[in-house]
């Protein structure tokens, strides 16, 4: 993983083909249309074949719980990777539409393979781009995918840690959240998103109501991590 991190930062993939191998493993070891089996296969691959940088089992259960509490109609995800978290969201909210933004076209292809095999491709869509590209992806979400004022019920953030806060602010500025919208952010401790955490603390009880969930970095039990779950209270608090 350490050797592959420069490649991951640059391309979104570790560089040894593990992401495509994960999709092939899911396709080869599970029957089509079985979300539970697809998720289990990804976890098995990450534990036994090659580490993956998705949300993982422990933190995935925190995401599942937030999704069920929110009961969303529309979920926006920032960071697709292999499609694991979007698959968890689709399982926890079977009536929701999920839009997942991913800068790596190769990752998008991997995720779509897994979603198609698991039978959720009709309600989970990958949009290739970034929210920091000068408005192109934000405009595409609005014009091509129907994201409108107050329409995002749940936002899951798990991409470039330095983009957590600016991308959240972009979503806020577009007015896509409504009072009661929930934002879940992974890896707030490791690798860390200190500016995002500070923003939530600075606006606690006025703009946001945040719970910090203690957990561990994905697929191991030694390194501590934080998942932040924040309910939007509205622009005026």
Rosetta silent file (secondary structure, phi, psi, omega in degrees, C-alpha in Angstrom):
SEQUENCE: XXXXXXXXXXXXXXXXXXXXXXXXXXXXXXXXXXXXXXXXXXXXXXXXXXXXXXXXXXXXXXXXXXXXXXXXXXXXXXXXXXXXXXXXXXXXXXXXXXXXXXXXXXXXXXXXXXXXXXXXXXXXXXXXXXXXXXXXXXXXXXXXXXXXXXXXXXXXXXXXXXXXXXXXXXXXXXXXXXXXXXXXXXXXXXXXXXXXXXXXXXXXXXXXXXXXXXXXXXXXXXXXXXXXXXXXXXXXX
SCORE:     score description
SCORE:     0.000 S_00000001
   1 L     0.000  -44.989 -178.629    0.000    0.000    0.000 S_00000001
   2 L   -61.807  -41.363  178.713    2.756    2.461    0.930 S_00000001
   3 L   -64.027  -34.942 -176.457    4.554    1.823   -2.351 S_00000001
   4 L   -84.938   -6.435 -175.129    1.324    2.333   -4.261 S_00000001
   5 H   -63.085  -39.290  176.222    0.227    5.571   -2.590 S_00000001
   6 H   -58.641  -40.706  176.215    1.908    7.919   -5.117 S_00000001
   7 H   -63.994  -40.749 -178.796    0.034    6.108   -7.872 S_00000001
   8 H   -62.838  -44.007  179.580   -3.188    6.283   -5.855 S_00000001
   9 H   -62.113  -38.079 -175.754   -2.899   10.042   -5.335 S_00000001
  10 H   -80.621  -40.427 -170.326   -2.221   10.555   -9.034 S_00000001
  11 H  -117.709  -14.863 -175.634   -4.604    8.048  -10.632 S_00000001
  12 L    87.727   -1.886  178.051   -7.018    6.860   -7.940 S_00000001
  13 L  -127.127  154.035 -176.893   -5.641    3.318   -8.175 S_00000001
  14 L   -68.348  -30.420  174.547   -2.837    1.573   -6.286 S_00000001
  15 L   107.815    0.440  179.867   -1.148    0.639   -9.550 S_00000001
  16 L  -113.665   10.599  177.068   -0.977   -3.147   -9.334 S_00000001
  17 L    84.172    9.362 -174.929   -4.363   -3.944  -10.862 S_00000001
  18 H   -65.914  -30.468 -177.636   -6.071   -4.815   -7.600 S_00000001
  19 H   -67.163  -47.974  176.855   -9.171   -2.745   -8.346 S_00000001
  20 H   -65.408  -35.533  177.421   -9.978   -4.569  -11.592 S_00000001
  21 H   -63.993  -34.079  176.979   -9.048   -7.844   -9.890 S_00000001
  22 H   -63.854  -45.225  178.204  -11.608   -7.062   -7.196 S_00000001
  23 H   -60.072  -43.371  179.013  -14.353   -6.643   -9.806 S_00000001
  24 H   -63.960  -36.737  178.521  -13.346   -9.945  -11.415 S_00000001
  25 H   -64.142  -44.215  177.792  -13.381  -11.622   -7.996 S_00000001
  26 H   -61.959  -46.083 -178.663  -16.934  -10.402   -7.316 S_00000001
  27 H   -63.847  -33.444 -175.450  -18.085  -11.522  -10.768 S_00000001
  28 H   -89.126  -13.621 -174.206  -16.442  -14.914  -10.380 S_00000001
  29 H  -119.800    0.722  179.963  -17.474  -15.713   -6.804 S_00000001
  30 L  -134.610  154.857  177.142  -21.051  -14.438   -6.451 S_00000001
  31 L   -82.519  147.516 -179.861  -24.304  -14.948   -8.260 S_00000001
  32 L   -58.788  142.814  174.864  -25.747  -11.959  -10.157 S_00000001
  33 L    85.164    5.480 -177.769  -28.194   -9.759   -8.269 S_00000001
  34 L  -107.202   97.682 -177.190  -26.983  -10.615   -4.755 S_00000001
  35 H   -64.078  -44.998 -178.821  -25.908   -7.387   -3.020 S_00000001
  36 H   -58.328  -44.474 -179.127  -24.974   -9.112    0.236 S_00000001
  37 H   -66.123  -38.292  179.088  -22.758  -11.590   -1.566 S_00000001
  38 H   -63.627  -44.606  178.429  -21.082   -8.845   -3.612 S_00000001
  39 H   -63.775  -43.400  179.268  -20.252   -6.858   -0.485 S_00000001
  40 H   -62.013  -38.614  179.677  -18.991   -9.957    1.292 S_00000001
  41 H   -66.177  -40.411  177.010  -16.791  -10.799   -1.700 S_00000001
  42 H   -62.534  -43.420  178.370  -15.237   -7.334   -1.709 S_00000001
  43 H   -62.878  -42.645  178.259  -14.492   -7.656    1.994 S_00000001
  44 H   -61.904  -42.557  177.994  -12.982  -11.096    1.488 S_00000001
  45 H   -60.135  -44.059 -177.690  -10.830   -9.779   -1.339 S_00000001
  46 H   -67.469  -35.177 -179.894   -9.620   -6.890    0.850 S_00000001
  47 H   -77.463  -38.995 -167.659   -8.799   -9.182    3.781 S_00000001
  48 H  -110.354  -23.018 -175.665   -7.230  -12.072    1.880 S_00000001
  49 L  -106.915  -60.814 -177.454   -6.074  -10.841   -1.537 S_00000001
  50 L  -158.049  133.489 -179.917   -5.177   -7.146   -1.517 S_00000001
  51 L   -58.268  138.266  176.035   -6.028   -4.237    0.768 S_00000001
  52 L  -118.953  153.346 -176.880   -8.640   -1.831   -0.591 S_00000001
  53 L  -103.219   36.956  170.994   -9.220    1.762    0.477 S_00000001
  54 L   -87.220 -178.045 -170.834  -12.990    1.642    0.696 S_00000001
  55 L   -66.872  -26.560  175.994  -14.889    2.335    3.915 S_00000001
  56 H    80.219 -176.966 -170.994  -14.681   -1.290    5.081 S_00000001
  57 H   -74.402  -54.975 -174.550  -16.806   -3.339    7.452 S_00000001
  58 H   -60.895  -52.152 -179.104  -16.636   -1.484   10.787 S_00000001
  59 H   -73.992  -26.315  174.944  -17.115    2.004    9.392 S_00000001
  60 H   -61.521  -34.423  177.851  -19.485    0.665    6.764 S_00000001
  61 H   -68.101  -33.203  173.918  -21.866   -0.308    9.542 S_00000001
  62 H   -64.964  -41.820  177.052  -21.812    3.304   10.777 S_00000001
  63 H   -63.223  -44.987  178.482  -22.667    4.428    7.248 S_00000001
  64 H   -54.283  -46.517 -177.079  -25.456    1.838    7.023 S_00000001
  65 H   -64.085  -40.649  178.750  -26.999    3.129   10.252 S_00000001
  66 H   -65.039  -39.647  178.892  -26.877    6.752    9.096 S_00000001
  67 H   -63.875  -45.608 -179.002  -28.504    5.807    5.797 S_00000001
  68 H   -63.839  -39.702  178.964  -31.304    3.909    7.508 S_00000001
  69 H   -65.322  -37.092 -176.720  -31.958    6.781    9.922 S_00000001
  70 H   -77.461  -32.357 -176.563  -32.065    9.292    7.069 S_00000001
  71 L    49.810   60.843 -170.623  -34.196    7.125    4.734 S_00000001
  72 L   -77.560  151.567  168.340  -32.934    9.137    1.742 S_00000001
  73 L   -93.634  -34.582  179.058  -34.500    9.553   -1.676 S_00000001
  74 E  -132.519  127.314  177.195  -31.293   11.032   -3.144 S_00000001
  75 E  -117.607  134.091  172.753  -27.734   10.326   -1.983 S_00000001
  76 E  -111.708  126.515  179.858  -24.667   12.135   -3.263 S_00000001
  77 E  -116.779  136.427  175.681  -21.349   10.376   -2.756 S_00000001
  78 E  -111.754  106.140 -177.249  -17.920   11.948   -3.268 S_00000001
  79 L   108.751  100.551 -176.594  -15.398    9.213   -3.986 S_00000001
  80 L   -90.527  -44.137 -171.245  -16.494    5.988   -5.672 S_00000001
  81 L    51.055 -116.448 -178.338  -13.301    3.915   -5.735 S_00000001
  82 L   -94.736    6.028  176.199  -14.554    0.336   -6.408 S_00000001
  83 L    89.750    8.009 -174.533  -18.198    1.117   -5.656 S_00000001
  84 H   -65.704  -50.191 -177.025  -18.317   -0.558   -2.254 S_00000001
  85 H   -67.072  -37.254  176.464  -19.844    2.247   -0.193 S_00000001
  86 H   -62.658  -35.375  177.131  -22.418    3.050   -2.876 S_00000001
  87 H   -66.428  -39.870  175.842  -23.375   -0.621   -2.814 S_00000001
  88 H   -62.740  -43.308  179.633  -23.817   -0.451    0.963 S_00000001
  89 H   -62.137  -44.277  179.856  -25.960    2.672    0.561 S_00000001
  90 H   -61.959  -34.957  177.801  -28.082    0.991   -2.122 S_00000001
  91 H   -70.144  -42.892 -177.052  -28.643   -1.977    0.177 S_00000001
  92 H   -74.520  -24.336 -179.294  -29.596    0.167    3.185 S_00000001
  93 L  -131.367   78.068 -172.274  -31.879    2.442    1.128 S_00000001
  94 L   -64.955  -14.356  178.479  -33.419    0.290   -1.619 S_00000001
  95 L  -101.158   -0.478 -175.820  -35.628    3.126   -2.895 S_00000001
  96 L   -82.756  153.283  167.512  -32.871    5.743   -3.043 S_00000001
  97 E  -100.422  131.996 -176.596  -31.100    7.083   -6.101 S_00000001
  98 E  -116.430  124.511  174.182  -27.334    7.272   -5.585 S_00000001
  99 E  -111.115  119.576 -176.458  -25.053    9.636   -7.512 S_00000001
 100 E  -116.570  123.739 -177.279  -21.373    8.900   -6.948 S_00000001
 101 E   -98.905  127.462 -175.701  -18.679   11.335   -8.119 S_00000001
 102 E  -140.722  130.382 -177.780  -15.271    9.836   -8.987 S_00000001
 103 L   -78.698  -20.549 -176.921  -12.290   11.510  -10.664 S_00000001
 104 L   -96.051  116.881  177.569  -10.830    8.234  -11.996 S_00000001
 105 H   -64.016  -32.641  178.496  -12.520    6.837  -15.096 S_00000001
 106 H   -65.553  -42.336  175.667  -10.821    3.484  -14.407 S_00000001
 107 H   -63.377  -40.368  178.401  -12.393    3.321  -10.955 S_00000001
 108 H   -58.202  -41.724  178.527  -15.747    4.257  -12.458 S_00000001
 109 H   -62.995  -42.919  178.538  -15.478    1.278  -14.819 S_00000001
 110 H   -61.313  -48.244 -178.774  -14.665   -1.071  -11.915 S_00000001
 111 H   -60.831  -43.256 -179.022  -17.572    0.238   -9.839 S_00000001
 112 H   -63.811  -37.025  175.874  -20.026   -0.066  -12.712 S_00000001
 113 H   -59.830  -45.927 -178.216  -18.996   -3.691  -13.267 S_00000001
 114 H   -67.972  -43.740  179.362  -19.678   -4.483   -9.628 S_00000001
 115 H   -62.146  -41.703  178.891  -22.946   -2.549   -9.511 S_00000001
 116 H   -62.578  -45.284 -179.956  -24.184   -4.254  -12.676 S_00000001
 117 H   -63.832  -37.930 -178.729  -23.319   -7.685  -11.310 S_00000001
 118 H   -79.805   -8.825  175.352  -24.998   -6.892   -7.984 S_00000001
 119 L    85.179   24.251 -178.686  -28.141   -5.673   -9.754 S_00000001
 120 L  -118.139    8.942 -174.931  -28.158   -2.030   -8.652 S_00000001
 121 L   -64.298  -17.891  179.146  -26.956   -0.271  -11.818 S_00000001
 122 L   -78.086  -12.123 -179.132  -30.438    1.085  -12.443 S_00000001
 123 L  -131.327    3.696  175.242  -30.285    3.229   -9.301 S_00000001
 124 E  -124.306  124.235 -175.203  -26.583    3.900   -8.756 S_00000001
 125 E  -124.774  133.666  174.189  -24.788    6.224  -11.189 S_00000001
 126 E   -99.394  127.783  176.410  -21.121    7.185  -11.349 S_00000001
 127 E  -108.576  115.970 -178.006  -20.357   10.712  -12.554 S_00000001
 128 E   -81.246  121.299 -179.348  -16.721   11.084  -13.610 S_00000001
 129 L   158.009 -168.614  174.726  -15.289   14.399  -12.437 S_00000001
 130 L  -141.739  153.404  178.578  -14.592   16.441   -9.300 S_00000001
 131 L   -73.148  -12.242 -179.655  -16.488   19.210   -7.570 S_00000001
 132 L   -98.440   22.942 -176.353  -13.352   21.349   -7.767 S_00000001
 133 L   -96.847   28.710  177.091  -13.154   21.446  -11.568 S_00000001
 134 L    84.680   13.707  176.149  -14.529   24.951  -11.965 S_00000001
 135 L   102.780   -7.608 -176.601  -18.192   24.005  -11.784 S_00000001
 136 H   -63.397  -46.217 -178.796  -18.372   21.507  -14.649 S_00000001
 137 H   -72.135  -38.801  175.159  -19.238   18.511  -12.484 S_00000001
 138 H   -58.710  -44.084  178.653  -21.550   20.536  -10.256 S_00000001
 139 H   -64.841  -39.695  178.776  -23.378   21.743  -13.366 S_00000001
 140 H   -63.276  -40.517  177.500  -23.557   18.198  -14.735 S_00000001
 141 H   -60.767  -39.012 -179.006  -25.094   16.974  -11.492 S_00000001
 142 H   -74.391  -51.054 -171.444  -27.710   19.687  -11.735 S_00000001
 143 H   -79.324  -44.082 -173.667  -28.475   19.649  -15.453 S_00000001
 144 L   -91.269  -23.997 -174.212  -27.903   16.005  -16.385 S_00000001
 145 L  -121.217    4.691  169.300  -28.791   14.264  -13.129 S_00000001
 146 L    73.957   24.877  175.704  -31.489   16.460  -11.642 S_00000001
 147 L   -78.132  122.321 -174.339  -29.858   17.589   -8.408 S_00000001
 148 L  -127.444  177.253 -179.359  -31.889   20.590   -7.280 S_00000001
 149 L   -56.036  127.106  176.341  -32.275   22.859   -4.269 S_00000001
 150 L    71.263   13.366 -172.967  -32.852   20.826   -1.119 S_00000001
 151 L   -91.139  -15.884 -176.800  -32.810   17.499   -2.945 S_00000001
 152 E   -87.761  113.487 -179.264  -29.774   15.842   -1.325 S_00000001
 153 E   -86.655  -32.269  179.751  -30.863   13.884    1.741 S_00000001
 154 E  -143.681  134.451  177.140  -27.503   12.279    2.474 S_00000001
 155 E  -119.390  123.873  175.813  -23.970   13.188    1.432 S_00000001
 156 E  -111.148  124.957 -175.627  -21.149   10.678    1.917 S_00000001
 157 E  -113.923  118.793 -178.974  -17.616   12.080    1.660 S_00000001
 158 L  -157.348   61.138 -178.674  -14.706    9.686    1.151 S_00000001
 159 L  -134.369 -139.036  178.391  -12.315   11.088   -1.458 S_00000001
 160 L   -59.838  117.606 -172.914   -9.371   13.531   -1.441 S_00000001
 161 H   -62.556  -31.952  178.863   -9.146   14.579    2.206 S_00000001
 162 H   -70.252  -15.039 -179.117   -8.023   18.118    1.310 S_00000001
 163 H   -96.492   -3.755 -177.017  -11.235   18.512   -0.712 S_00000001
 164 H   -53.789  -55.434 -175.072  -13.640   17.560    2.084 S_00000001
 165 H   -70.527  -50.103  179.462  -14.337   21.092    3.251 S_00000001
 166 H   -59.376  -36.115  179.667  -14.284   22.967   -0.089 S_00000001
 167 H   -71.807  -38.183  173.900  -16.542   20.348   -1.668 S_00000001
 168 H   -59.908  -44.722 -179.943  -18.968   20.459    1.244 S_00000001
 169 H   -63.113  -35.637  177.190  -19.068   24.245    0.950 S_00000001
 170 H   -63.552  -41.108  177.874  -19.750   23.925   -2.790 S_00000001
 171 H   -65.879  -41.975  176.997  -22.713   21.673   -2.067 S_00000001
 172 H   -60.861  -45.301 -176.829  -23.942   24.107    0.579 S_00000001
 173 H   -64.460  -30.142  176.688  -23.562   27.073   -1.761 S_00000001
 174 L   -74.928  -11.369 -179.905  -25.640   25.312   -4.406 S_00000001
 175 L    74.871   22.600 -174.662  -28.401   24.962   -1.826 S_00000001
 176 L   -78.817  -16.310  178.156  -28.643   21.216   -2.368 S_00000001
 177 E   -90.664  160.089  174.284  -28.986   20.392    1.334 S_00000001
 178 E  -132.906  158.371  175.038  -32.084   20.872    3.451 S_00000001
 179 E   -53.975  126.022 -175.190  -32.537   20.968    7.236 S_00000001
 180 E   103.780  -15.014  173.146  -32.266   17.343    8.258 S_00000001
 181 E   -60.709  146.265 -178.394  -29.826   16.372    5.502 S_00000001
 182 E  -118.060  135.907  175.770  -27.029   14.197    6.867 S_00000001
 183 E  -116.778  124.745  176.540  -23.361   14.310    5.873 S_00000001
 184 E  -111.898  128.531 -178.548  -21.118   11.343    6.715 S_00000001
 185 E  -124.174  125.532  179.669  -17.352   11.800    6.345 S_00000001
 186 L   -92.582  162.708  172.364  -14.836    8.943    6.515 S_00000001
 187 L    57.791   35.145 -177.620  -11.118    9.041    7.423 S_00000001
 188 H   -72.917  -22.481  175.063  -11.350   12.281    9.376 S_00000001
 189 H   -96.425  -47.522  179.327   -8.485   11.169   11.628 S_00000001
 190 H  -131.803  122.812   -2.231   -6.408    9.021    9.237 S_00000001
 191 H   -64.159  -20.045  174.402   -5.301   10.243    6.726 S_00000001
 192 H   108.521  139.639  175.357   -7.160   13.156    8.304 S_00000001
 193 L  -136.452   70.295 -172.231   -9.310   16.119    7.352 S_00000001
 194 H   -63.633  -35.954  178.931   -8.514   18.668   10.109 S_00000001
 195 H   -65.231  -39.907  177.504  -10.037   21.652    8.331 S_00000001
 196 H   -64.158  -45.896 -179.747  -13.307   19.797    7.846 S_00000001
 197 H   -62.930  -41.503  179.375  -13.389   18.682   11.476 S_00000001
 198 H   -64.047  -40.298  178.511  -12.641   22.208   12.678 S_00000001
 199 H   -60.222  -45.007  179.858  -15.425   23.614   10.485 S_00000001
 200 H   -65.551  -37.880  177.508  -17.945   21.213   11.994 S_00000001
 201 H   -67.548  -39.670 -179.559  -16.790   22.058   15.506 S_00000001
 202 H   -64.779  -27.509 -176.378  -16.955   25.802   14.804 S_00000001
 203 L  -110.799   16.834  179.101  -20.565   25.472   13.605 S_00000001
 204 E   -62.525  127.102  177.306  -21.749   22.930   16.148 S_00000001
 205 L    83.223   -8.080  178.185  -25.313   23.696   17.249 S_00000001
 206 L  -112.258  -59.784  178.799  -25.767   26.557   14.792 S_00000001
 207 L  -102.629  -28.776 -176.342  -25.313   25.253   11.264 S_00000001
 208 E  -137.487  152.771  170.426  -24.501   21.624   12.028 S_00000001
 209 E  -124.138  110.164 -168.923  -25.073   19.004   14.712 S_00000001
 210 E  -115.534  138.019  170.059  -22.173   16.552   14.578 S_00000001
 211 E  -111.987  132.046  175.504  -21.438   13.216   16.207 S_00000001
 212 E  -100.571  115.294 -179.785  -17.865   11.913   16.074 S_00000001
 213 E   -94.769  121.472  174.751  -17.796    8.121   15.829 S_00000001
 214 E   -77.365  134.269 -179.461  -14.574    6.443   16.965 S_00000001
 215 E  -152.910 -159.922 -179.791  -13.564    3.593   14.706 S_00000001
 216 E  -131.800  154.391  174.936  -10.510    2.090   13.002 S_00000001
 217 L   -56.755  144.456 -171.542   -8.895    2.426    9.620 S_00000001
 218 L   -53.363  138.881  173.249  -10.492   -0.005    7.189 S_00000001
 219 L    63.450   28.415  170.410   -9.726   -3.721    7.355 S_00000001
 220 L  -159.936  173.661 -173.343   -7.622   -3.665   10.535 S_00000001
 221 L  -127.588   15.210 -177.144   -8.090   -2.989   14.248 S_00000001
 222 L  -103.068  -46.532 -175.499   -4.982   -1.077   15.316 S_00000001
 223 L   -82.867  121.423  179.931   -5.069    2.387   13.726 S_00000001
 224 E   -74.614  149.023  178.164   -7.806    4.628   15.160 S_00000001
 225 E  -141.991  172.264  177.076   -9.986    6.672   12.842 S_00000001
 226 E  -130.572  137.350  168.413  -13.000    8.964   13.044 S_00000001
 227 E  -114.201  122.646  178.134  -16.246    9.028   11.090 S_00000001
 228 E   -97.821  129.713  176.378  -18.164   12.290   11.417 S_00000001
 229 E  -116.548  114.366 -171.525  -21.941   12.227   11.081 S_00000001
 230 E  -123.983  126.647  175.287  -23.366   15.726   10.751 S_00000001
 231 E   -94.975  130.952 -179.332  -26.981   16.819   10.489 S_00000001
 232 E   -78.398  125.291 -178.776  -27.551   20.053    8.588 S_00000001
 233 L   -95.088  -13.061 -179.412  -29.539   22.555   10.655 S_00000001
 234 L   116.006  159.640 -173.550  -29.903   25.145    7.905 S_00000001
 235 L   -67.817  -25.052 -179.703  -28.021   28.198    6.710 S_00000001
 236 L   -98.545   -0.203 -176.168  -29.378   30.415    9.479 S_00000001
 237 L    69.724    0.000    0.000  -28.950   27.839   12.229 S_00000001
